Amino acid sequence: MASHANVHRAFLEDKFRKRESAFPLWDEIGLKWVDHREGLTVLELELGPRHHNPGGIVHGGVVFGLLDTCMGFAATSVLEGAHVTATIEVTTSFLRALTSGTVRGEGRVLRKGRSVIHMEGTCFAPDGEIAARALGAWAVVPARSEAR
């Protein structure tokens, strides 16, 4: 008999796969799933010239997109019932420039309330050093019916 934790993880992984295939920005940026469990999502991104700004470094919006996506999926992992999340606010600090290589983004739940989930995100450079940090809040809202 499967444990509750295994059933829950399978549910989260199925939800994650469905969201991945229905999320066009995912493919645009080039995100890759590493880990997803209750309260945590880890993604990777292979950086290249398509992510660069005119100065030859990775555009901050790419790093923000990685962190926002990690934190959003992690927030979704702690939902109960028919709810979804929406970003309320995110503050991001860019600590070092990135140009190439594989970066890792981690999104973690700091606190789950009834209507707001507080999150933190970290982007690790290819050498493992922190390249960016983010703190944010996600609203918990009822899921819309597909019939609408």
N, C-alpha and C positions, 0 to 999 in steps of 0.2 A: 504494500500500500504506500502511495506517495505521501511524503510529509507535506504539511501545510506550506512550509518554506519552498519546497520544490514546485508545488502547484502554483504558488504565487509567482515564483521566478519565471515559470513557463508562460504564465499570463502576461507578465511584464515584457518578456522577450517577444511574444506574439504581437503585443501592442506596438512595441518599438519597431519591429519589422514592417508592420502595416503603415506606420507613420512615415518611416523612411521612404517607402515606395510611393507615398502620396505627397511628398514634400519636395517640390522642384528645386528649391534653394540648396537642398542637400547635395544634389548632383552638380549644380552650378559651382559650388565652392569646392567640392571634392571630399566631403567628410566621410570617414570610415568608422564603423562601430568597433569599439574595443571591449567595453563592459557596460552593463546596465543592470542595476539591481535596486532594491528599495532605497531611496535616498541618495543614489549616486549614479552618474552617467559619465563614462570616459569615451572620448572620441579622438581620432587622429586626423591629421591633415598633412598631406605632402605638399609643401610650398614650392612654387615655381614662378616664372615670369608673369603668368596670368593673374597672380595675386599682388603684383607690384604696383606701387604708385609711380608717377613719372620720375621720382628720385631714385628708383631702383630698390626700394625697401617695401616690405609687405604693408599694404594699406590697412590702417587701423580698423576699418569696417570689416575686413576679413577676420581679424582676431576677435573683434566684438561678435561677429556672427557665430564663430566657433563657441565662444563662451555663452552667449545667449541660448544657443541650441543645447549645449550641455546642461545648463541650469534649467531650461524649460523641460527637457526630458526627465531630469531628476525630480523636478517638482511634480510632473505628471505621475511619477512612480509611487507617490504617497497618497494619491487621491482615493477616495472611497465613493462608491456609487457612480451615478451618471454625471460626472463633472469633468471640466477641462480647465486649463490654466491660460492666463494671458499676462504678458509682461506689464507690470505697472511702471517700474523704474529700474535702471541699472546704472551704477557708477563704475567706470572702468579706469584703472590706472595702467598705463603702458610703461613698463620698466626698462625695456631694452628693444632695440630694433631687430627685426627678423628679415632674412633674405631667402633662405632655402633650407631644405631638410624637412624632416618629419617633426611636427609639433604635436603635443598632446594637450587636450583640454579636459578638465575635470569639473563637473558641476555637482555640488553637494547641498543637501537640505540642511539649513541651520536650525530652523524652527518652523513647524507646521501649525498654523492656526486654523480656525474654521473658515475664514474668508481670505487670508493672506498666507503665503508661504515665503519665508525669507531664505535666500540662497547665497552661496558664494561660488565663485568660479576661479579657476587658475589655469593659465596657459603656460606650459613648460616648453622652453626652447629645445632644439635637438640635443644640446649638451646637458639637459636636465635642470638647468637653472630656470627660475621663474621669469617669464617675459611679460606677463600681464596678470592683473588680479581684478576681480569684479565682485561687487556686492549688489544684490537686487531683491526685488519683491515681485511676486506673482499673485494675481488675483485668482481665487477659486470661484468658478462660475458654473452654473448648470449647463450641461451639454445640450446643444440644439438638436432637435429631432431632424433626421434626414429628410423628413417629409416637408419641412419648411421651405 
